[in-house]
Structures are given as C-alpha cells and as structure tokens.
C-alpha cells in the first residue's frame, strides 16, 4: 500500500491548546493523575514550530495518549505508567553519545535543546499489539543530534538505551526482558527526516509515562522501536542487540516495520483498533509502513520484508 503524503493532515484538526487546558481543569481521577506526571515544574508551551507533517487522522486526546501506553519499566498494564512514572527523576538529564563518533561524551539535554529547532509533528503510532493512535509530538530530527557528535564513516547502525533506575522504576524488578531496554536502527533509518527525538506532545513537555524527558519516535515502525527516556546513543558498525528481538526473534524482528502482510506468529497484523473508539470500535486496515511508504519505502528497496521483519 502506498503511504499518504505529509500534508494530508492540517493543524486545524488538532485539539486547540485552550480547549485542552479547559478540559484539563475539569478532569479528575486518572486524567488528572496523568497530567500530574508531565515533566518540568509547570505546564508551559514549548513554542515549537508547527509543520504539515501529518497522517490523515485526527490526533487522539491528551487523556488517551497519557493513560493508555506501554512502558514496562513501570508495569505491564496500560494504566501502570500513568500511575507510577511520576517517580522518575527527569532533571537534570544527559545522553551519553559514544562509539564511532568524532565527539563522544555526555550531552546535557538543556545544551542539546539550545542547538536544535523544535517542531510539532502529527504521526501515527501503531503498536505490535494491534492498537493505534495519532500523536502530535514535539521534537527535532535525530539527524541533528547525530551531527553534533559527528558520525564516522564506518558507522552503520545506531544503538539506544533507556534509563535503568530500580528505585524509580518498579517494573524492572520483574525479568520481563533483559534490562536496560535497548533498541537500534540502521544508520539511514536514523538519519531519515521522519525520525525524531521527541521532548513533548500537544506542545507541552513530555509526560513521564510517555518517555520523558526525551524519546525516539520512528513512525513507520511498531511502537516498541521508539525507545523512551533515552540515556545513551552509540554509533556502531554491527547490528546492535535490541530488547524484544532478544526476547523472541521470531516474533519481534530487528526492523519491525509495520507490515499487514507479515503476521505476528500469535495474531494477524492486517487490522488495528484505534484507541478511544470504545470496546466495540470497528477495526481499521493496517497501512503498510504505517502509511509512510512513500517517504521511507526506498530505504528497503530490494529487501524481502517478510524475511527481514
């Protein structure tokens, strides 16, 4: 299937911030808890530049985005991250960039943000579990961060690592995967303009449960590839190990491109359920590469995407 062009969705389709704030003031219970987990001392606009990056769908509400998600470091139920992630300390924050780079070292998040332009982009998010949503992220292209470190010619892959803090992350006491959480991309995937490091959503700072203070977003791949709360980025020559691929390579490939023609061994990937539609929401057809085939299909020219899943 062909993907849609980036201009399909207009920013007029996004819930206006004023409406969201008014709704937030009326919220109670889990919604209020979710917003209480937003990083930073106050909910303040990030002032990001608006773009036309969109996917043809209306974004999910902030309540849906912040209360229904996977972040196993805080528990395996969808509501666990919103319940427990407030314990994560996000200031100060730095990312160690090492490996095949000209300027390895610890990069403070505040210093990084002074050198990049934040943009708001609406992207589809598709989970391997067959649920989906649309998120208005705030972030900058990963390529800009890699340029700061200076990628050496021998680098072929980019490896990522999540924070591991047992005192703040109750979920890591269970051996679900080998902690810390690790992910990886081929270098050309990492350098693609669609690949961003997100620091917020709905033009507000990133909530803890969604990967504060900085996370990867790769919209044409299943959600687990978009690693949260990144503390380390390594440029390497060989394909790096990744969390779910190590857990079960037959179920979770290194590439993990959204593909309705490549079923998970335990369920079909041909359809998905949009979060927010209720228990009896009609399933929607899964789009090849999550609708971004026009933009990223050339990265995989000649590859067998069933075998290289």
N, C-alpha and C positions, 0 to 999 in steps of 0.2 A: 504494500500500500504506500502511496505517496504521502509525505507529511505536508502540513499546512505551512504557509509562509508566515514569517514572524509578525506580520502586520494584521493578522486576522482578528485579533482581539484588541479593542480600544480601551484606554484607561478610563473612559466614561463608564465602562462596565464594572469597575471595581467599586466596592462599597466606599463611599466618601468617608474620610477620616472623622469628620464631625459627627456623622451618623454612627460610626463605630464607637466613638467616645461616649455619645449619649446612651447607646445601648449598654456600654460597659458600666455606666453609673447605675443602671437599673438591674445589673446582673447580681446573682447571689449564688452560693453553693460552688459547684465545680468550676463554673465560668470565672467567678471572682478569684478562685484559687489559681486558675491557670494564668490569669493576668498578673497575679501577685508574684509569679516566677519570672517575669521579664527582667532581663539583665539591666544593671545600672540603678542609680539611686532614684531615678524618676523616669516616667514615660515621656520622652521628648522626641520630637520629629528628628529624623536623621538628615533631612534635607536632601535626599537623594534625587538625582536627575531622573525624570520619567522617560521611558523609552517605549517603543512599539513592540517589544518582544512579547508575544502572546501566543496562545494556543487555541483560540476559538471557543473558549468556555468561560463562564463567569466564575471568578475565584470563590473558593469556599470562605465561610465566615471565619473570623479570628477564633471564635469559640471552637469550631470544628477542628481547625488546624492545630490548636494548642491543647486539645483534650483527647485527641484520637491519633496516637502515633506510637511508633516503636523506638525505644531507647532502652535496651535490655540492661544497661548498667544500673537502671533504676527500677527494674521489674519487667515482667513479661506481659502483663495485662496492658491494654491500650491506655487505660487511665493512670497507670502507675507513674509514668514520667511526670505528669502534672502534679501528682501527689507528693513526689519525693525529690524532684530535681531542684527544688529551692535550696537544698543543702549544698549545691555545687558552688564553689567559690570561683568567680569569673574575673575578678580584678585583683591584682594585675594579671595579665596573660601574655604569654610569648609563645612563639613557634620556633622550634629548632629546625633549621634547614641545613642539611648535610649531604654527603655523598659527592656526586660528580657535579659540583658547582664551584664557581670561582670565588665566591664569598660566603663560605659556611659560617654559621653562627646562630645566636639566639636573636630573633627578630621580635621586638615588642609590638604588640597589637596597635598601640597608640601611634608608634612610629610608622607602621605599615599604612595605617589609615590616612596619615598625613601625605602619603605619596601616591594615593590612588583616587579615582573618581567613583563614588558610589552611584549605582543605578538601580532603579526599580524595574524588575522583570517578572512578568507573569509566566510561570512554567507549569506544565502538567507534572504531577507526581504519581507514579504508578508503583505500587508495592507488589512484590512477588506473590503475596498472599491474595491478590486479585482485587484489592480495594484501591481506589484512586481519589485524588483531589486536585485542585488547582490552587497554587500558592503564589501570591505576589511577594517575591523575595526582594531584599535589598542586598546588593553585593557588588563585587568587582571581579573582573576576569582573572582567573588563576594565572594566566599567562603573564599578567603584570607583576604578580608576586614572584614568579619564577625568574622573570627578567631582572629583578632586584638582586637575586642571588647569582645570576649568571650561569646558565646551563651549559655544561661542557659537551662537545660533540659526541662523546662516547655514551652519553646518557640515552637510554631507550625507554625507560619506564619511570613513573613517579609513585613512590610508596607513601602512605599516610598512616598516622597513628593517633588514636584517641587518648585523652587523659585517662589515667588509671589511679583512682583515689578511693581506696576501700572505705575510708572513714566517711566519705561523702556519697558514695555510690553503693547502696545496699545490694544491688543486683550482682555485683562481681563476687559475692560470697558463694554464688552458685556456679558450678563448672559448665555453663551452657556452651561456651566457646572458650578458646584459649585467649585470656585477657593479656594485654590490652587489645581492643578492637583494632584491626588493621585492614586497610584497603589499598587498592592500586589501580593505576591507569597506564595505558600506553602513552608515550610522550605526546604523540599527535592528538590523542583524545584530550589530554590535559591542556594542551595549547589551543584547543578549539575555542572560538569566541563564545559558544554556548556554555562552556564550563566555567562556573563562577565559585568564588568563596563568598558565602552569604553571612552577613552580620546582622540582619534584621528581616522583618516581614511586616507588611502593611505600613511601611515607612517608620517603624518603631524598632528599638533594639531587639535582638533575637531573644525569645524566651528560653530559659534554661532547658525546658523539656524538648525544645526543637533544635538544640545543639549549640547553645551559647558558649562563648561569645562569637565563635566563627566556625563555620562548617562548609563542607564541599557540597555543591549541587551539580549533578550531571543528569539533565532531564530526560535523555533518551535511554537511560539505564534504570533497572529496578532500584527502588529506593535505598536498599541496603548498601549500594555503592557510594551513596552520598554521605560519607562519614561525618560524624558530629564531633564538636568540641576538639578540634584538631590541635595537637601539641607538637607534632613532628612531621616534616616532609623530607623525604630522601630521594635524590635522583640516583638511579641505579641502572646497570647495564642489563641485568637479567630480570625476568618477570618475578615480581615480589609475591610472597605468600599473602593471602587475604583470608579474613576470618571465616566466612561462610563457605568458601571454596575448600578450605582446610577441613571444615566440619563435614562436608559431603560434596565432593567434586561432581558427582553425577547429578545432583540437584541444583547446585549453585556454581555456575561457571565463572571463570575469571572475567569474561567480557560482560555478561549479564545484561546484554541489550534486550529491551522489551521486544518480544517476538511472539505473536499469536500462533505461529507455526511450530514453535518449539515448546511443547508442554513440559511443565514440571512433572517428574515421574509420578507424583501423587495427585495431580489435578491439572485440568486444562487451563491454558492461558489465553484462550480465544475470547473470553469475555471478562469484564470487570464491573465492580459495583462502586458507584460514586458515593463517597461519604456524604452524609447529610440527606440522603434520599429516603431514609427510613428502612425498616426491615424488609419491606416488600418492594423496594426500588427495582425498577427494570434494569437488567444488566445491559451494559453497552459493549459493543465490539471493541476489542483491544486494537489499537493502532500500531502498526509496525514501527519500531523505534520510538514508540510513544508519540507518534505524529511528527517527528523531527527528521524523517528520512531524507527529505530534500536538502536539509542543511548538513547532515553528517553521513549520509549513505556512502559518499565517496571514500570515507576512511576505511571501508571494509570491502572495497572493490575486489572481486575475485575470491573472497573468502567464503567458505561453507559456514553459514551462520547457525546451522543446526549442530554441526560438529563442534565449532568454535562458539559455544554458547556462553 
